[in-house]
Amino acid sequence: MVAAPKSSEASLIMAQTNGTCPNCMQGDLITISMAVSGRDLAFTTCHLCEAKWWHRDGQEVPLNSVIAQVADKS
């Protein structure tokens, strides 16, 4: 599923993710990918245990750094 961008810089993609949750070791994951300030940002969650994590440009990052990046954009 692809959400319509609100501006020329923003795009969201939601997809079923192949892989295993590092918390419960199951594979029922969803990832939402977006571009923020020209960088790739992705949120992944596990439907079974509700673990959540973020990646920026392919590297795992803490939520507070994501909030700071998005807040700088507004």
N, C-alpha and C positions, 0 to 999 in steps of 0.2 A: 504494500500500500504506500502510495506517495502522496504527501500532503502538499497542497498548493503553496508556493512561497509567498510570503507577505511582502517581500522586497526582492530586488535583484540579487542581494547578497545572501538571503536566507533560503535554505532548502532543507526539508526533513524527509527522511526515508525510514520507514518502520519495516523490519523484516524478522522472520524467524531465523534464529542464529543456530548454526551447527556448532556443537561443542558440548562441553560438560561444565556444569556449575562447580566452581572450586569449593563451594561451601557444602552442598549436599551430594555432589558427584552424579547428578542427574543431567539430562540434556534438554529440558524444557525451557529454553531461553528466548527472550525477545530483545532486539537491539533497535534503538532509535538513533539514527545518525544525522548529524547536521553540520553545517559550516557556520562558524562564528568567528568573526574578525579574520577571515581568510584561513582559518585552521579547522581541521576535521575534529569534531567532538562527537563522541558516541556514549550513550547510556545503555547499559545492559541490565536486565533483571531476570531472575529465575522465578517461574510461575509456581514451583513447588515449595521452595523455602523462603521466597521473597528477598533473597540476597540482591544487592544492587551495587553496581560499580560503574565508573566513568573512565573513558580513554580519550586522550587528546593526542592527535597525530600518532596513534598506535601505542602510546605509552599510558599505563594506568596512572590516574591522578586522583587526589582526594577531592571530595565534594566542595570544600571551601575554595579551592583554586578554580573550579568551574564557576562558582558563584561570582568570584572576583572577575573572571574573564567576561561573563555575560553582563555584569553590572557596568563594566567599563564601556560596553557597547551602547548602552542606553543613553 
